[in-house]
Amino acid sequence: MPQEVEGKYAAVGDTCRCKYSDGGYLTKRITNIVDQSRIEFEIIEQSIRYKDTIKLLGGYIEVEQIDGEQSIVRMLTYYDNRIAPRLISSYFIEKVIKTMHEFVIADMQLQLENAAHGSRSAYAEV
């Protein structure tokens, strides 16, 4: 389960590391930023416990503003499934990735709330 994010992810070339409860981590490098609403990244290091069966490759986070108060967040993670049978394993991989996405969205929400109250998140540096 993701626990903490450290590093920067504001410009192309920035890296951040997501630490996990089992001591593992993922390091991401920003590869593209589109209109300040989409961040694309590649995974450059990983030591999570699933690394031999699920190779995470990269993905993106996209934010679409609905109005001044609400936004929609879309996340996509590319991966290489190394488990057979693929149909069964894909179901479990999607569950793991969904948990990672939920953590990222919760961290984004915390940062927005802290920014609104004039404090910084303990989880990430922007």
N, C-alpha and C positions, 0 to 999 in steps of 0.2 A: 504494500500500500504506500503511495507517495506520502511524504512527510514534510518536505521543505524544498524550496527553490532558492538558489543563490546564483548571483551573476547578473549579467545584463542581457536584455533582449530588445533593444530600442533601435539598433542599426544593423545593416548587413555586415556580417563578420562577427558580431557579438556572440558570446557563448554563455549558456547558463547550465547549471547542473541541478537535476531533480534527484533528491535523496529519498531512499525508500526505507521502510521500517525494518527490513531484513539486512540493512547495511549496504545494499546495492545502490547504484545510481545510473542515470542516463545523462549524457552531456549532449546538448543540442547547439548547433551553430545556425544562426539566421542566414538564409540564403537569398531571400527576397522580401521586400516590403512593398505592398501594393496600396497606393492611396491612403496610407495610414489606417487601413481597415483590415488588412490581411497580412499575417506574418507567416512566411514559409520557412521551414527548417529541415536540416538533416541531422541524423543521429551520428555523432562522431565517436562516442564511447558508450559502452554499456556493460554493467556488471550485475544487472538484476538477475534474480534466480532463474528466470525463464530464458536467458540469453542463448542457450543451446537449442531450444525448441522454437522460440519466437525471436527472429531477428528484426528488431525495429529499425526502419530505414529513414523515416522522416514523416513530414506531413505539413499541415497548416492549421492556423487558428484565424478565423474570420469573424469580424464583428460588424453587424448591420444595424445602424441606429434606426429605431422605429419613430421615436419622438425624443423630446428632451429628457425623458425619464426612463425609457425602456430601449433595450437592444436585444438582438438575436445573436447568439454565439454559435458558430459552426466550427466543428473540429473534425479533422480527418488524420488518421495515422496509417502510413504505409508499412507493411511488414511482410516478412518471408516466413510462411508457415512450414516448419520442418517436422511436423508431427503427422503420422498416419493413423487412422484414416482421416483425411482432410475434412470431410463433412462434419464429423463429430468434434474434432479438435477446433475447427473454426468457430463453433458455438462458444466454447470456453475462452478462446482467444478474444472474441468480441466482448465477452464479460470483463476480462482483464483490462482491455483497452477502454471500455466504458468507465471503469473505476478510475483509471488515470485521467480521463477527460473530466470527470466530475470533480476531481481534486483541482485541476487547473482552473476550472470555472469558479469553484469556491474561492481559490486564491485571488482570482481577478475581482470577484465581488468584494472580498476583504480589502483589497487595495483601493477600490473605488470608495468604499465606506470610510477608510482611513483618510483618503485624500479629502473627502467631504468634511471631515472633522479636523483636518490639519495635522494628522499624525501619519507616520510611515508604517508600512507593513513589516512585520518581523520575518516574513517569508520570502520577500524578493526585493531586488533593487532594480528600479526601472530607469 
